[in-house]
Amino acid sequence: MPLGLRRDRQRVPPSPIRQKETRSARCGRAGGSNLTGRRKIGGAEALAVDSDAALERFLAAPAHAAETRRAYRSDLRHFVVWLAGRGTRLDDVDVRVLTEYAAELGRARPRKLEPATIARKLAAVRAFLRFTLGPARVPDASLAPRRPRRLPDTPKREAVDATIDALDGDGPLALRNRALVELVYSAGLRSQEAVDLDLGDVDFEQELVHVRGKGGKERVVPLGEEAAHQLGLYLRESRPKLALSAENALFLSARGRRLDTSTLRRLLPHPHRLRHAFATHLLEGGADLRTIQELLGHSSLSTTQMYSHVDAKRLRKVYDRAHPRS
C-alpha cells in the first residue's frame, strides 16, 4: 500500500456525528433515559420508548387522583408485561396489537372478566398511549365489548330517610356521621369528594359547598337546609371534641385526622347509591339533565342521561294520566 495513502488515512478526523452519538448514548445510560434501542421509521433512525419508564412518567402526572393512579398501575402493568412477553415495543402498538390485547382480556381464565372491566382496562391503555405516543397514534376504533345497560340502583326517598334517621345520636361520632351522610345525599357527593372537604369549603352564608372532583375539576353545589343544620350541629358540638391538632379537614376521625372513604363505607355499604338517589330525586322533581350534570360534575351529558331511564316509570305514569289515547 502506498505510503501517501496510509498517511492520508491517519489524517482523517473522527466523525463529529459519531462522537455526538457516542456521547448521547453514554448520557442516556447514565441518566436513566426512557429511550432504549434504535429502529427505522420512514428510513430515519429513532429511539424506541422504554415501557417501564414511560409507565412511571404517566403515573406521576399530577392530573391523576390517588385512587385513579392505583387503578392505572394495576391495569397498565398487565399491559406492559403482555407486550414484553410477545416481544412488542411500546411504540409499535397499533390497532392490530390493541385488538389482540382486547381478545386476550376476553379469553376464558380462572375468572372471566366482565365487559365493564375489559372496557376499563382498555380505557387505561388508551390514556397511557395518548400520553406517551401522542393522540394521533391511538386508533379511534372502540375495541371494548358491548356492555349491557346497567341502570343505577336507586333507593326511594323513604329508604333514604330511614337510612339517615338510623344514624341519629348524641355523641361526637354520631353527630359527625349524621352530618356526613346528610351532606353526601344533599349535595350528591362522591365518597372521596366528601372526605376531601376542608372547613373553608362550606359557605353557610351563601348556602354553597365548594367541591374538588375527579381530575382536579371544581364545582359549586347548593347546601340543603337539613344538611346545613346537621353540619352546624356537628361543627359546634362534635368537631371541637375530635380536633386534636390544627387539622383543616371538615370531617375528622376519632383520632383527630381527616376521614378516609372506608369510614363512609362502614356506615353505608354502598354510599354511591345516595349519589344516584340525589340525581334521580332531582329528576323526579322536575330538574333538567343539564342542571343535574353540573351538580354531579359529569364531563359528558351522556353519563347523566342514564338517570332518564331510571325515571321512565314516572314518565309512563304521567303519560297514562295525561294522554287521551294512553
C-alpha positions as CSV (number, residue, x, y, z in Angstrom):
1,M,0.0,0.0,0.0
2,P,1.5,3.4,-0.9
3,L,2.8,5.4,2.0
4,G,0.9,8.5,1.0
5,L,-2.5,6.7,1.2
6,R,-1.6,5.4,4.7
7,R,-0.7,8.9,5.8
8,D,-3.9,10.3,4.4
9,R,-5.9,7.7,6.4
10,Q,-4.2,8.7,9.6
11,R,-5.2,12.3,9.0
12,V,-8.9,11.6,8.7
13,P,-10.5,13.0,11.9
14,P,-13.2,11.0,13.8
15,S,-16.7,11.8,12.6
16,P,-18.3,14.5,14.8
17,I,-21.7,12.8,14.3
18,R,-20.3,9.6,15.6
19,Q,-18.8,11.4,18.6
20,K,-22.1,13.1,19.3
21,E,-24.0,9.7,19.1
22,T,-21.5,8.1,21.4
23,R,-21.8,10.9,24.0
24,S,-25.6,10.8,23.8
25,A,-25.6,7.0,24.3
26,R,-23.4,7.4,27.4
27,C,-25.6,10.2,28.8
28,G,-28.7,8.1,28.2
29,R,-27.3,5.2,30.2
30,A,-26.1,7.4,33.0
31,G,-29.3,9.4,33.3
32,G,-31.8,6.5,33.2
33,S,-33.3,7.7,29.9
34,N,-36.7,6.4,28.9
35,L,-35.5,5.7,25.4
36,T,-33.7,2.5,24.5
37,G,-32.5,0.9,21.3
38,R,-32.9,2.1,17.7
39,R,-35.4,1.4,15.0
40,K,-36.1,2.7,11.5
41,I,-39.1,4.9,10.9
42,G,-39.5,6.0,7.3
43,G,-35.9,5.5,6.6
44,A,-34.7,7.6,9.6
45,E,-33.4,6.4,12.9
46,A,-35.4,6.9,16.1
47,L,-35.1,5.8,19.6
48,A,-37.6,3.2,21.0
49,V,-39.6,4.0,24.1
50,D,-38.8,2.2,27.3
51,S,-42.2,0.9,28.5
52,D,-41.4,0.8,32.2
53,A,-40.0,4.4,32.3
54,A,-43.0,5.6,30.2
55,L,-45.4,4.0,32.6
56,E,-43.9,5.6,35.6
57,R,-43.9,9.0,33.9
58,F,-47.6,8.6,33.0
59,L,-48.5,7.6,36.6
60,A,-46.6,10.6,38.0
61,A,-48.8,13.0,36.1
62,P,-50.4,15.4,38.6
63,A,-53.8,15.2,36.9
64,H,-54.3,11.7,38.4
65,A,-56.0,11.3,41.8
66,A,-54.6,8.7,44.2
67,E,-57.3,6.1,43.5
68,T,-57.0,6.6,39.7
69,R,-53.3,6.2,39.9
70,R,-53.6,2.9,41.8
71,A,-56.1,1.6,39.3
72,Y,-54.0,2.7,36.3
73,R,-50.9,1.0,37.8
74,S,-52.6,-2.4,38.1
75,D,-54.2,-2.3,34.7
76,L,-51.2,-0.9,32.8
77,R,-48.7,-3.2,34.5
78,H,-50.6,-6.1,32.9
79,F,-50.4,-4.5,29.5
80,V,-46.7,-3.7,29.7
81,V,-45.9,-7.3,30.8
82,W,-48.1,-8.6,28.0
83,L,-46.2,-6.5,25.4
84,A,-42.8,-7.7,26.8
85,G,-44.0,-11.4,26.7
86,R,-44.7,-11.1,23.0
87,G,-41.6,-9.0,22.2
88,T,-43.6,-6.0,21.1
89,R,-42.2,-2.5,21.6
90,L,-44.5,0.1,23.1
91,D,-44.0,2.4,20.0
92,D,-45.0,-0.5,17.7
93,V,-48.5,-0.6,19.3
94,D,-51.2,-0.1,16.6
95,V,-54.8,-1.1,16.2
96,R,-53.8,-4.7,15.4
97,V,-51.9,-5.0,18.7
98,L,-54.7,-3.4,20.6
99,T,-57.2,-5.8,19.0
100,E,-55.1,-8.8,20.1
101,Y,-54.8,-7.4,23.6
102,A,-58.6,-6.9,23.8
103,A,-59.0,-10.5,22.6
104,E,-56.5,-11.6,25.3
105,L,-58.6,-9.9,28.0
106,G,-61.8,-11.5,26.8
107,R,-60.4,-15.1,26.8
108,A,-61.6,-17.5,29.4
109,R,-59.5,-17.6,32.5
110,P,-60.0,-18.8,36.1
111,R,-62.5,-15.9,36.4
112,K,-63.8,-14.4,33.2
113,L,-63.6,-10.6,33.1
114,E,-66.8,-8.6,32.9
115,P,-67.3,-6.4,29.8
116,A,-67.1,-3.3,32.1
117,T,-63.7,-4.5,33.5
118,I,-62.3,-5.0,30.0
119,A,-63.6,-1.6,28.9
120,R,-61.9,0.0,32.0
121,K,-58.5,-1.7,31.2
122,L,-58.7,-0.7,27.5
123,A,-59.5,2.9,28.5
124,A,-56.5,3.0,30.8
125,V,-54.3,1.7,27.9
126,R,-55.6,4.3,25.5
127,A,-55.0,7.1,28.0
128,F,-51.4,5.8,28.5
129,L,-50.7,5.6,24.8
130,R,-52.1,9.1,24.2
131,F,-49.9,10.5,26.9
132,T,-46.8,8.6,25.7
133,L,-47.1,8.4,21.9
134,G,-49.5,11.2,21.2
135,P,-53.2,11.2,20.3
136,A,-52.5,10.6,16.6
137,R,-51.0,7.1,17.4
138,V,-54.2,5.9,19.3
139,P,-56.8,4.4,17.0
140,D,-60.4,5.7,17.2
141,A,-61.9,2.3,16.9
142,S,-63.8,1.0,20.0
143,L,-62.4,-2.3,21.0
144,A,-64.3,-3.0,24.2
145,P,-67.1,-5.5,24.1
146,R,-70.6,-4.1,24.2
147,R,-71.8,-3.7,27.8
148,P,-75.4,-4.3,28.8
149,R,-77.0,-1.1,30.1
150,R,-77.0,-1.3,33.9
151,L,-79.3,1.2,35.5
152,P,-78.2,2.6,38.8
153,D,-79.7,1.0,41.9
154,T,-81.6,4.0,43.4
155,P,-83.2,3.9,46.8
156,K,-86.6,5.5,47.2
157,R,-87.0,8.7,49.3
158,E,-88.4,6.7,52.2
159,A,-85.4,4.4,52.2
160,V,-83.0,7.3,52.2
161,D,-84.9,9.0,55.1
162,A,-84.8,5.7,57.1
163,T,-81.0,5.3,56.4
164,I,-80.2,8.8,57.6
165,D,-82.5,8.6,60.7
166,A,-80.8,5.4,61.7
167,L,-77.6,7.3,62.3
168,D,-79.2,9.6,64.8
169,G,-77.3,10.0,68.1
170,D,-75.8,12.5,70.6
171,G,-72.1,11.5,70.8
172,P,-69.4,13.3,68.7
173,L,-69.1,10.4,66.2
174,A,-72.8,10.1,65.9
175,L,-73.2,13.8,65.1
176,R,-70.3,13.6,62.6
177,N,-71.8,10.5,60.9
178,R,-75.3,12.1,60.5
179,A,-73.8,15.3,59.1
180,L,-71.5,13.4,56.7
181,V,-74.3,11.2,55.2
182,E,-76.7,14.1,55.1
183,L,-74.3,16.1,53.1
184,V,-73.4,13.3,50.7
185,Y,-77.1,13.0,49.8
186,S,-77.9,16.7,49.9
187,A,-75.0,17.6,47.5
188,G,-74.7,14.4,45.5
189,L,-71.1,14.0,46.5
190,R,-68.8,11.1,45.7
191,S,-67.2,9.5,48.8
192,Q,-63.8,10.9,48.1
193,E,-65.2,14.4,47.5
194,A,-66.9,14.3,50.9
195,V,-63.8,13.4,52.9
196,D,-61.6,15.8,50.9
197,L,-63.7,18.8,52.0
198,D,-62.0,21.4,54.2
199,L,-63.6,23.8,56.7
200,G,-63.4,26.7,54.2
201,D,-65.3,24.7,51.5
202,V,-68.6,25.2,53.2
203,D,-70.2,28.6,52.9
204,F,-73.1,28.8,55.3
205,E,-73.9,32.4,54.4
206,Q,-74.3,31.7,50.6
207,E,-75.5,28.1,51.3
208,L,-72.9,26.6,49.0
209,V,-70.3,23.8,49.1
210,H,-67.1,24.1,47.0
211,V,-66.2,20.6,45.8
212,R,-63.0,19.2,44.3
213,G,-64.0,16.4,41.9
214,K,-62.2,14.0,39.6
215,G,-59.2,15.2,37.7
216,G,-58.9,18.3,39.9
217,K,-62.2,19.8,38.5
218,E,-64.0,22.0,40.9
219,R,-67.7,22.8,41.1
220,V,-70.1,24.6,43.5
221,V,-73.3,22.9,44.7
222,P,-76.1,24.1,46.9
223,L,-76.1,23.3,50.6
224,G,-79.5,22.0,51.6
225,E,-81.3,23.2,54.7
226,E,-81.2,19.9,56.6
227,A,-77.6,19.3,55.6
228,A,-76.7,22.9,56.8
229,H,-78.5,22.2,60.2
230,Q,-76.7,18.9,60.7
231,L,-73.3,20.4,59.7
232,G,-73.8,23.3,62.1
233,L,-74.6,20.9,64.9
234,Y,-71.5,18.9,64.1
235,L,-69.2,21.9,64.0
236,R,-70.5,23.4,67.2
237,E,-70.8,20.3,69.4
238,S,-68.8,17.5,67.9
239,R,-65.8,18.6,65.9
240,P,-64.1,20.6,68.7
241,K,-64.0,17.4,70.7
242,L,-62.5,15.4,67.9
243,A,-59.9,18.1,66.9
244,L,-56.6,17.2,68.5
245,S,-54.4,19.4,66.2
246,A,-54.7,22.2,63.6
247,E,-56.3,19.9,61.1
248,N,-58.2,21.7,58.3
249,A,-60.4,18.8,57.3
250,L,-64.1,19.2,57.7
251,F,-64.7,15.7,58.8
252,L,-62.4,14.2,61.5
253,S,-61.8,10.7,62.7
254,A,-61.8,9.7,66.4
255,R,-58.0,10.4,66.3
256,G,-58.5,13.9,65.0
257,R,-57.3,13.1,61.5
258,R,-59.0,13.5,58.1
259,L,-61.5,10.8,57.4
260,D,-60.9,8.3,54.6
261,T,-63.6,6.7,52.5
262,S,-63.5,3.5,54.5
263,T,-65.4,5.2,57.3
264,L,-68.2,6.1,55.0
265,R,-68.3,2.6,53.6
266,R,-68.7,1.2,57.2
267,L,-71.7,3.5,57.7
268,L,-73.2,2.7,54.3
269,P,-72.1,-0.4,52.4
270,H,-72.8,1.3,49.1
271,P,-72.5,5.1,49.6
272,H,-72.7,5.8,45.9
273,R,-76.4,4.9,46.0
274,L,-77.0,8.2,47.7
275,R,-75.5,10.0,44.8
276,H,-77.8,8.0,42.5
277,A,-80.7,9.0,44.7
278,F,-79.7,12.6,44.6
279,A,-79.8,12.7,40.8
280,T,-82.9,10.6,40.4
281,H,-84.9,12.5,43.0
282,L,-83.9,15.8,41.4
283,L,-85.1,14.5,38.0
284,E,-88.4,13.3,39.5
285,G,-88.8,16.8,41.0
286,G,-88.5,18.4,37.5
287,A,-84.8,19.3,37.3
288,D,-83.4,19.1,33.7
289,L,-80.4,16.9,32.8
290,R,-78.0,19.8,32.2
291,T,-78.5,21.1,35.7
292,I,-78.0,17.6,37.2
293,Q,-74.9,17.2,35.0
294,E,-73.4,20.3,36.5
295,L,-74.3,19.4,40.1
296,L,-72.8,15.9,39.7
297,G,-69.7,17.1,38.0
298,H,-70.1,14.9,34.9
299,S,-67.9,15.8,32.0
300,S,-70.4,14.4,29.5
301,L,-74.1,14.7,29.4
302,S,-74.3,11.0,28.2
303,T,-73.2,9.9,31.6
304,T,-76.0,11.8,33.2
305,Q,-78.6,10.5,30.7
306,M,-78.7,7.1,32.4
307,Y,-80.9,8.7,35.1
308,S,-83.5,9.5,32.5
309,H,-84.0,5.7,32.1
310,V,-84.5,5.3,35.8
311,D,-87.3,7.9,35.6
312,A,-89.0,6.1,32.8
313,K,-91.7,4.6,35.1
314,R,-92.7,8.0,36.4
315,L,-92.9,9.3,32.8
316,R,-95.1,6.3,31.9
317,K,-97.5,7.2,34.7
318,V,-97.6,10.8,33.6
319,Y,-98.3,9.7,30.0
320,D,-101.1,7.3,31.1
321,R,-102.7,10.0,33.2
322,A,-102.4,12.8,30.6
323,H,-102.7,11.3,27.1
324,P,-106.3,10.7,25.8
325,R,-105.3,7.5,24.0
326,S,-102.9,6.1,26.5
